[in-house]
Amino acid sequence: MTATAQRASALGMEVAYYAPYRPPGCGEALGVRRAATLEELARESWALSLHCPLTPETSGMIDARVLSLLPRGAC
């Protein structure tokens, strides 16, 4: 998340993230906002980038339901 957040911020993007297992405050030092849920993040994201290992817990995390929450024209 760090390198991507820094690059996106440098391009003038407003950056938010969802990380249920990271301690509170870890993104704020980078100037990014933490979303409370994956659904909240999807609803406000024009570009969605996934950075996690493929595990049984993360497999299928981004499905048609989550993708349908993205704003029209998002990538």
N, C-alpha and C positions, 0 to 999 in steps of 0.2 A: 504494500500500500504506500509506503513512503516515497519511493522514486516516482511512481505514477502520480501521486498527489502533488508532489513538487513540480513535475512537468506540466500538469494540467493547470495548476495555479499560476505558473509562469506564463501560460498562454491566456491568462485572464479568466479561466473557468472558475466557477464557484464549485468547490469540492465537498462532497458529503460521503459518508461511508457507513456500512453496517457491519459490525464485528461483535457478535454476542459473547465471545469469550475473552475479548481484550478488556483490560481494566479501563474504567472511565477516565477521560482526560488524555488518552494516548494520542488522539488525533488533533486535539486543540493546540498542541505545541507547534503543529504544522500549519495551523490556520484553517483546518477543515472541521466540518460539523458532523457529529455522529447522528445517524438516523435511529429512531427507536425500534423500527421493524424493517424487514426487507421490503414489505409492501409500501411503507412510507417512502423508502428510498426509490423504489421503482416508479411511484407516482410522480416524482419530481425530477427524474433523471432524463436528460436528453442523450446522454451517452452512458452506457452501463458497462463496467469492466469488472470481470470476476477474477479474484486472486486468492485461490485456496487450493489445497491439494484435493484430488479426487479420492474420496473415502465413501464408505457406505452412508455416512451421515450427510455428505455434501452432494452425492449423486442425485440428480433430479431437483436440486435446489432451485434452479432457474428453469421453470417449466412454462407451458402455455399460459397458465393463470397469471404468473408473475409478468411474463412478457406482455400480456394484455393490459397491464396497469401502466406501462410506459406511455408517455404522451405520444400522440400521432406524429410520426416523422423521426422518432428517436432511433438511435442505433446502438 
